[in-house]
Amino acid sequence: MTKHSGGKVGKAGKALGTKGTSKKEKSKAGKILKKHQDTKH
């Protein structure tokens, strides 16, 4: 799979991969990644 670095999608992936991320941020990041996956993959 392509690794995204930088930009909105890369930030969202990083947020989900970091332990100290708040639930609210993870929820938002998950939505961004899901939307990206649906449209691009």
FIKOLZA-1660 file (N, C-alpha, C; in steps of 0.1 Angstrom, whole numbers, plus 5000, padded with zeros to 4 digits):
% residues 41
   i   px   py   pz ch aa at
   1 5008 4988 5000  A  M  N
   1 5000 5000 5000  A  M CA
   1 5009 5013 5000  A  M  C
   2 5004 5023 4994  A  T  N
   2 5011 5035 4993  A  T CA
   2 5012 5042 5007  A  T  C
   3 5023 5047 5011  A  K  N
   3 5024 5054 5023  A  K CA
   3 5022 5069 5021  A  K  C
   4 5013 5075 5028  A  H  N
   4 5010 5089 5026  A  H CA
   4 5018 5096 5036  A  H  C
   5 5025 5106 5032  A  S  N
   5 5032 5115 5042  A  S CA
   5 5029 5129 5038  A  S  C
   6 5026 5137 5048  A  G  N
   6 5022 5151 5046  A  G CA
   6 5008 5152 5042  A  G  C
   7 5003 5164 5041  A  G  N
   7 4989 5166 5037  A  G CA
   7 4979 5162 5047  A  G  C
   8 4967 5163 5044  A  K  N
   8 4956 5160 5052  A  K CA
   8 4955 5145 5056  A  K  C
   9 4957 5136 5046  A  V  N
   9 4956 5122 5048  A  V CA
   9 4968 5117 5056  A  V  C
  10 4980 5122 5054  A  G  N
  10 4992 5118 5061  A  G CA
  10 4990 5122 5076  A  G  C
  11 4985 5134 5078  A  K  N
  11 4983 5138 5092  A  K CA
  11 4973 5129 5099  A  K  C
  12 4962 5126 5092  A  A  N
  12 4952 5117 5098  A  A CA
  12 4958 5103 5102  A  A  C
  13 4966 5098 5093  A  G  N
  13 4972 5085 5096  A  G CA
  13 4981 5086 5108  A  G  C
  14 4989 5097 5109  A  K  N
  14 4998 5099 5120  A  K CA
  14 4990 5100 5133  A  K  C
  15 4979 5107 5132  A  A  N
  15 4970 5109 5144  A  A CA
  15 4965 5095 5149  A  A  C
  16 4961 5087 5140  A  L  N
  16 4956 5074 5144  A  L CA
  16 4967 5065 5149  A  L  C
  17 4979 5067 5144  A  G  N
  17 4991 5058 5149  A  G CA
  17 4997 5063 5161  A  G  C
  18 4993 5074 5167  A  T  N
  18 4999 5080 5179  A  T CA
  18 4991 5076 5191  A  T  C
  19 4997 5071 5201  A  K  N
  19 4989 5067 5213  A  K CA
  19 4983 5079 5220  A  K  C
  20 4989 5091 5221  A  G  N
  20 4984 5102 5228  A  G CA
  20 4973 5110 5222  A  G  C
  21 4968 5106 5211  A  T  N
  21 4958 5113 5203  A  T CA
  21 4944 5112 5210  A  T  C
  22 4937 5123 5212  A  S  N
  22 4924 5123 5218  A  S CA
  22 4914 5115 5210  A  S  C
  23 4903 5111 5216  A  K  N
  23 4893 5103 5209  A  K CA
  23 4886 5112 5198  A  K  C
  24 4884 5125 5201  A  K  N
  24 4878 5134 5192  A  K CA
  24 4887 5135 5179  A  K  C
  25 4900 5136 5181  A  E  N
  25 4909 5138 5170  A  E CA
  25 4910 5125 5162  A  E  C
  26 4910 5113 5169  A  K  N
  26 4910 5100 5162  A  K CA
  26 4897 5098 5154  A  K  C
  27 4886 5102 5159  A  S  N
  27 4874 5101 5152  A  S CA
  27 4874 5109 5139  A  S  C
  28 4879 5121 5140  A  K  N
  28 4880 5130 5128  A  K CA
  28 4890 5124 5118  A  K  C
  29 4901 5119 5123  A  A  N
  29 4912 5113 5114  A  A CA
  29 4906 5101 5107  A  A  C
  30 4899 5093 5114  A  G  N
  30 4893 5081 5109  A  G CA
  30 4883 5084 5097  A  G  C
  31 4876 5095 5099  A  K  N
  31 4866 5099 5089  A  K CA
  31 4874 5104 5076  A  K  C
  32 4884 5111 5078  A  I  N
  32 4893 5116 5067  A  I CA
  32 4898 5104 5059  A  I  C
  33 4904 5095 5066  A  L  N
  33 4910 5083 5060  A  L CA
  33 4900 5075 5053  A  L  C
  34 4888 5073 5059  A  K  N
  34 4877 5065 5053  A  K CA
  34 4873 5071 5040  A  K  C
  35 4871 5084 5040  A  K  N
  35 4866 5092 5028  A  K CA
  35 4877 5091 5017  A  K  C
  36 4889 5092 5021  A  H  N
  36 4900 5091 5011  A  H CA
  36 4901 5077 5005  A  H  C
  37 4899 5067 5013  A  Q  N
  37 4900 5053 5009  A  Q CA
  37 4889 5051 4999  A  Q  C
  38 4877 5055 5002  A  D  N
  38 4865 5053 4994  A  D CA
  38 4867 5060 4980  A  D  C
  39 4873 5071 4980  A  T  N
  39 4874 5078 4967  A  T CA
  39 4886 5075 4959  A  T  C
  40 4898 5071 4966  A  K  N
  40 4910 5070 4959  A  K CA
  40 4915 5055 4957  A  K  C
  41 4910 5046 4965  A  H  N
  41 4915 5032 4965  A  H CA
  41 4905 5022 4960  A  H  C
% end
